[in-house]
Amino acid sequence: MPGLYVHIPFCIRKCDYCAFYSEVSADRNRQQRFFQSLEKELGSLPANFVPETVFIGGGTPTAPDFQALEKFFPMFVKFSPLEFSVEVNPGTVDVAKLSLLKRIGVNRLSIGVQSFESRCLETLGRIHSAEQADEAFRRARAAGFDNISIDLMFGIPGQTMQALDADLDRALAFGPEHISIYNLMYEEGTPLLERNPVRLDEEMEREMYDHIRERLKEAGFEHYEISNFAKPGFECRHNLLYWTGGEYIGCGPAAHSHWNGTRWANAADLDDYCVYGPRREFEETLDPVAKERETLVMGLRLINGVDVDPTLFKKLQCTFQSLENEGLLEIDGCRVRLSEDALFVSDAVFAELI
Ligand code: SF4
C-alpha cells in the first residue's frame, strides 16, 4: 500500500543547519494561496492511489496560525490512513493546534526537539527552548496522542558526551514510542557551514552513536533503521515505505514521488506552485536494474537488512564478498545486512554498491 507525503513549505525562521525547502513567511494570503493549490493537487491524485500512510512534513506544518490550519487541514480527512503523522516544531504548537490535529485523525506526532540543551539549540538556530519542547510533549499526551516520536541530533559543535546523555535522559523520561536521532550534517549554503564551527571529531561522533544505541536498547527500544529506534510495534510505517522501495506520492513544492514505475519531483518554487500548481522539475522512468540497486541500498538502512534478488546478488557477489571480508557486511544466503561496525559509516558502504 502506498503513502502520501505533503510538504508544507513554511517556517518561522530558518534553522542554521537546514537545507530543506521552506521559506520564512507569515503572510496569510500567501499561505492561503499555497493551501488552495495543495487542495487542487490532492484532488487530482490518481483514482487508484489509496494511501495507507500520510505524512505531513516540511518546513513546519504547524507554522501557519490556528485559523489557517483549522480552515485547510480538514482537506486531509478524506484519506483516513492507517498511520497519519505530522511533524511538529515545539515553538509552534499549542493546545488548540494539537486538538485540531487529533480531531482530523492524526495519530502520530514527530516532535522536532533536536536537543534539550540551550547551547546546542542556539548553535542549531532553533526557535524553541527545551522548556517548550517539554511543554509540547506534555500537551501532545494530554491531547490524547499515544504514538509520539522525538527527533534528536548528535555531533552538534560543542556537544559533550554528558550533554548527549542528558538529552537522552530527558527524552526517555517522557516515555516516547519512537526516537529518531541523526548525526548533524553540514549542508552546503547553510549558515552553520559558513560559520565553520569546530566540529566534533569522527571518533567522538562514533562513540556518541554507539552510546545512543546502547542506551536506547537498554530502554526497550528496537534499533530498526540506522537513525531510528522504536518501541515494539511503533516503527514509522511511512518511512518504512521509503526504505523498502515502496510507492508514494509527494504533494507540495519540492515533494518527491515514486509511483507506477516513475519517479518525479515537484519544482521547489512556491510562487510557481501557488499560481500554476505542481510542475515536475524532474521525472524519470525507473530502469529496473537501477531500481534494484537503489532498493538494495535503501533496504540496507534497515538493521535486519534486505533480501537481494539472486541475479543482482550474483552481479554484486565480489563487492559483497570484499565488504564482508572488511567486516562491513553480513551475508546469509541472499540476505545482506550492515555489520554493527558499518552502521556509522553506512554512506561509504552504499557508495560501493551504487
Ligand atoms: S524547522 Fe525544520 S524545515 Fe524549518 S528551518 Fe528548521 S529544520 Fe528546516
Residues whose N, C-alpha, C, O or C-beta is under 5 A from the ligand:
A	BS01	SF4	C11 R13 K14 C15 C18 F20 S22 G58 G59 T60
